[in-house]
Amino acid sequence: MTSATVAGRTRTVPVWTPPLDPETLETVLTKVRGWQPFDGESLLDDVAAVLDDVVPAEEALDDHALRLRGHLMQLVAIAVAATAGQKDPQAQQLIERARRLRIEAVPGDHLQAVGHLRRMAWSVNELHERLGAIKCLRETA
């Protein structure tokens, strides 16, 4: 305890101690620094680019896969935090599909890779819509 004088009066106040230990605070700080806000407009742009009638160019496939995996990871994290899978069986199925697709490697053949990316894009879109429908997302772009 320490003493503090405010407006001529002395009061005893407890010494402040941080709520977390230094290692935990460092972990929280690392997570905050790596956090990316949800961007529904970007998500829909990436889905549209892959599901468009025009087949994506071969040199763009890895970039599309990276962005779609990021969207899948973010949507699954949102769903898990909101316990969507426990509340909604359809959301649970979409979460499981998203997890499977996210870890699959992109095939080497161009057309097979496009097919894989389109499955990922549909998964992103369906999970996004479902999370919006069950109010796990405040807004869907």
N, C-alpha and C positions, 0 to 999 in steps of 0.2 A: 504494500500500500504506500501511496505517496500523498503528499498534501498539495493542494492547489488553492490559490487565493483568487477569488472572483468577486469583484465589486466589494472589496474590503472584507469579505468573509472567507475563512479558511475551511476547506472541506477535505475529507480524506476520500481518495478514490483508489480503486484497485489498479494495479499495474497492468497495462495491456499486454496480452500475449497473443501472438499470431494464431489463427485458427488451424493452420496446417504446418507440418514440419517443412524444412527447406526443400527436401527431395520431392515431396508432394507438390509444393508450390512450383517447382521447376517443371514438373510433369504437366501441371495445369497451364502454365505459361506456354509450353511447347505446343499443346493442343490448341490454345487460343491463337497462337501465331499461324498455325496450319489450317485454321478454320476458313472455309469458303462459304459465303452466304448462298442460300438457294437462289438460283436464277432460272426460273421457269421459262423465260423467253429464250435463253441460250439452249436450254434443254430441247425445246420444241424446234429450234433452228437446226440442231444437230440431228434430231430424229427425221426432220423433213429432208435434210441433205442426203441421208442414207436411203430413205424410202421413196425418193423422187423417181420419176420414170427414167431419168438419165442415170446410168450405172456409174458409180463413183470411179474415178481414175485409180489405177493400181497404186500410184505413188501416194495417194491420199488415204489409203485404207488403214495404215497404222495410226494415223492421226485421228481418223474417225473412231477406230477401236479404242484408243486412249480416252477420248472424250466420252464415248458411250459407257465405258467402264467406270469413269468418274461419276457419271449420272447415276448408274446402277448402285454404286457404293453409297452415294449420298442419299438416294431414295430408300435403300435398305436401312441405313442408319436412322433416317427419320421414322421409318416404319417400326423399327425395333424400339426406339425411344418412346414412341407413342403406343407401344404394345398393340399395334394394328393386327399382327398375326394372331394374337390371342383373342381379339375381339371379332375378327372377320376371317372366316375360312378361305374366302377368295383371295384376300390380301396375303394370307399365309402361303398359298400356292404360288402367287406371283413373287413373293419374297424368295421362296425356294428356287424358282426358275431363274430369277435374277442372279442369285448366288452361283448357280451352276454355269450360266452363260458367262458370267464375269471372269471365271477362272479358266474357261476353255481358251486354248490357243487359236489364233486366227489361222485358218488353213493356208497353205502355200499357193494353191490354185486360185487364180483371180475370181472366177465365178463362184467357187465354194466360199471364198472369203467374203464376197458380197452377200451371199446367202446367210452366212454367220452374222455379219453386221446387221442385216435386216432383221434377223431374229432378236438380236440385242436391242435394236431400235424399237421393235414392237414391244418387247419386254419393258423397256424404259417408258414408253407411252402408256401401256396398260397399267403399270404400277403407279405412274404419275396420276392417271385418271382415277384409279381406285382410291389412292390416298386422299385425293381431293373430294371424292364422293363420301368417304367416311370421316371427313373433317380432320384429317391429320395434317393437311396443308391449308393454310389460311386462304391462299389464292392460287389458282392455276392460270398461267398466262393465256 
